């Protein structure tokens, strides 16, 4: 078991060292935003959202997801946090600070989600906080981020990336 732990730590350090400055910037931006948006109990989710960002887009490397031929671009998952326009609209209905998103067309909102790291992080953080406040369980909140009630494979991928986030924080690459 000890050998397996050392192998995992070694693999994490190799992956952490291969993170580009841009990926680290994306993760730090997500963390900074997440630290400023607590849930109803005052908890923040910077580690969880960083791990979700790694899971969803490899920290901003893959900014368009779920996009298939003949499917509207506005239905795709966009940006470093892979937010869909419908999800952003749902969040904007529940978060007063984001109501301005309703003044944008779907195409405008899609463009903003795709190109604005801070907006992507704000919507994602508010979405996770809404899920956490409603579901009261971290497993179910994280599962809900990926569109499920109980999505064990997704949750496991996020938790695996949480180990990488913890390594990046401990090594001083993220604060």
C-alpha positions as CSV (number, residue, x, y, z in Angstrom):
1,X,0.0,0.0,0.0
2,X,2.9,2.4,0.8
3,X,4.4,1.7,-2.6
4,X,1.1,2.5,-4.3
5,X,0.9,5.7,-2.4
6,X,4.4,6.7,-3.5
7,X,3.6,5.9,-7.1
8,X,0.4,8.0,-7.0
9,X,2.3,10.9,-5.4
10,X,5.0,10.7,-8.1
11,X,2.5,10.6,-10.9
12,X,0.7,13.6,-9.4
13,X,4.0,15.6,-9.2
14,X,4.7,14.8,-12.8
15,X,1.3,16.0,-13.9
16,X,1.5,19.0,-11.7
17,X,4.9,19.9,-13.2
18,X,3.4,19.6,-16.7
19,X,0.7,22.3,-16.0
20,X,1.2,25.3,-18.2
21,X,1.3,28.8,-16.8
22,X,-2.1,29.4,-18.5
23,X,-3.6,26.4,-16.8
24,X,-2.3,27.6,-13.4
25,X,-3.7,31.0,-14.2
26,X,-7.1,29.6,-14.9
27,X,-7.1,27.5,-11.8
28,X,-6.0,30.4,-9.6
29,X,-8.7,32.6,-11.1
30,X,-11.3,29.9,-10.3
31,X,-9.9,29.6,-6.8
32,X,-10.0,33.4,-6.2
33,X,-13.6,33.7,-7.4
34,X,-14.7,30.6,-5.4
35,X,-13.2,32.0,-2.2
36,X,-15.5,35.0,-2.5
37,X,-18.8,33.1,-2.9
38,X,-19.7,31.2,0.3
39,X,-22.7,28.9,0.7
40,X,-25.4,29.5,3.4
41,X,-23.1,28.2,6.1
42,X,-20.1,30.3,5.1
43,X,-18.2,27.5,3.4
44,X,-16.3,28.1,0.2
45,X,-15.4,25.5,-2.5
46,X,-12.2,26.6,-4.1
47,X,-10.6,23.1,-4.0
48,X,-13.8,21.5,-5.3
49,X,-14.2,24.0,-8.1
50,X,-10.5,23.7,-9.1
51,X,-10.9,20.0,-9.3
52,X,-14.1,20.4,-11.4
53,X,-12.2,22.8,-13.7
54,X,-9.5,20.1,-14.2
55,X,-12.1,17.5,-14.8
56,X,-14.2,19.5,-17.2
57,X,-11.6,21.3,-19.3
58,X,-8.2,20.3,-18.1
59,X,-8.0,23.8,-16.6
60,X,-9.0,25.7,-19.7
61,X,-7.3,23.5,-22.3
62,X,-10.6,22.2,-23.7
63,X,-13.1,25.1,-23.7
64,X,-15.8,23.6,-25.9
65,X,-17.5,20.4,-24.9
66,X,-20.7,18.5,-25.9
67,X,-20.6,20.1,-29.3
68,X,-21.7,17.9,-32.2
69,X,-22.4,18.5,-35.8
70,X,-25.7,20.2,-36.5
71,X,-26.1,21.0,-32.8
72,X,-26.4,24.7,-31.8
73,X,-23.3,26.2,-30.4
74,X,-25.4,27.7,-27.6
75,X,-26.2,24.1,-26.4
76,X,-22.5,23.2,-25.9
77,X,-20.7,23.2,-22.6
78,X,-18.4,26.3,-22.7
79,X,-15.4,27.8,-21.1
80,X,-13.0,26.5,-18.5
81,X,-15.9,25.4,-16.3
82,X,-17.9,23.9,-19.2
83,X,-21.1,25.9,-18.4
84,X,-24.1,25.6,-20.8
85,X,-26.2,28.7,-21.6
86,X,-29.3,27.1,-20.0
87,X,-27.3,26.6,-16.8
88,X,-26.1,30.2,-16.8
89,X,-29.7,31.3,-17.3
90,X,-30.8,29.1,-14.4
91,X,-28.1,30.6,-12.1
92,X,-28.9,34.1,-13.2
93,X,-32.5,33.6,-12.1
94,X,-31.4,32.7,-8.6
95,X,-28.4,35.1,-8.1
96,X,-29.2,38.7,-8.1
97,X,-25.6,39.8,-9.1
98,X,-25.9,37.8,-12.3
99,X,-29.3,38.9,-13.5
100,X,-27.6,41.1,-16.1
101,X,-26.9,37.8,-18.0
102,X,-30.6,37.8,-19.0
103,X,-30.0,40.9,-21.1
104,X,-27.7,39.0,-23.4
105,X,-28.8,36.8,-26.3
106,X,-27.9,33.1,-26.2
107,X,-25.1,33.7,-28.7
108,X,-23.8,36.7,-26.7
109,X,-23.9,34.7,-23.5
110,X,-22.2,31.7,-25.1
111,X,-19.4,33.9,-26.3
112,X,-19.0,35.4,-22.8
113,X,-18.9,31.9,-21.2
114,X,-16.4,30.8,-23.7
115,X,-14.0,33.7,-23.4
116,X,-14.4,35.1,-19.9
117,X,-12.6,33.0,-17.2
118,X,-14.0,35.1,-14.4
119,X,-17.6,34.9,-15.6
120,X,-17.3,31.1,-16.1
121,X,-15.9,30.8,-12.6
122,X,-18.7,33.0,-11.1
123,X,-21.5,31.1,-12.7
124,X,-19.9,27.7,-11.8
125,X,-19.3,28.8,-8.2
126,X,-22.8,30.1,-7.8
127,X,-24.2,26.9,-9.4
128,X,-22.2,24.6,-7.1
129,X,-23.3,26.7,-4.1
130,X,-27.0,26.5,-5.2
131,X,-26.6,22.7,-5.5
132,X,-24.8,22.5,-2.1
133,X,-27.5,24.6,-0.4
134,X,-30.3,22.5,-1.9
135,X,-28.8,19.0,-1.8
136,X,-26.9,19.4,1.5
137,X,-24.4,16.7,0.5
138,X,-21.2,17.2,-1.3
139,X,-21.5,14.0,-3.3
140,X,-24.9,15.0,-4.6
141,X,-23.9,18.6,-5.3
142,X,-20.8,17.5,-7.3
143,X,-22.9,14.9,-9.2
144,X,-25.5,17.7,-10.0
145,X,-22.8,19.8,-11.5
146,X,-22.5,17.2,-14.2
147,X,-26.2,16.9,-14.7
148,X,-26.9,13.9,-12.4
149,X,-28.4,13.1,-9.1
150,X,-25.9,10.4,-8.2
151,X,-23.0,10.4,-10.7
152,X,-20.4,8.2,-9.0
153,X,-17.9,8.1,-12.0
154,X,-17.9,11.9,-12.4
155,X,-17.6,12.3,-8.6
156,X,-14.6,9.9,-8.6
157,X,-12.9,11.9,-11.4
158,X,-13.4,15.1,-9.5
159,X,-12.0,13.5,-6.3
160,X,-9.0,12.2,-8.2
161,X,-8.3,15.8,-9.5
162,X,-8.8,17.0,-5.9
163,X,-5.6,15.2,-5.1
164,X,-3.8,17.1,-7.8
165,X,-5.3,20.4,-6.5
166,X,-4.1,19.6,-3.0
167,X,-0.6,18.9,-4.4
168,X,-0.6,22.2,-6.3
169,X,-1.6,24.1,-3.2
170,X,0.9,22.3,-1.0
171,X,3.7,23.0,-3.5
172,X,2.8,26.7,-3.6
173,X,1.7,26.7,-7.3
174,X,-1.8,27.7,-6.2
175,X,-3.0,29.7,-3.2
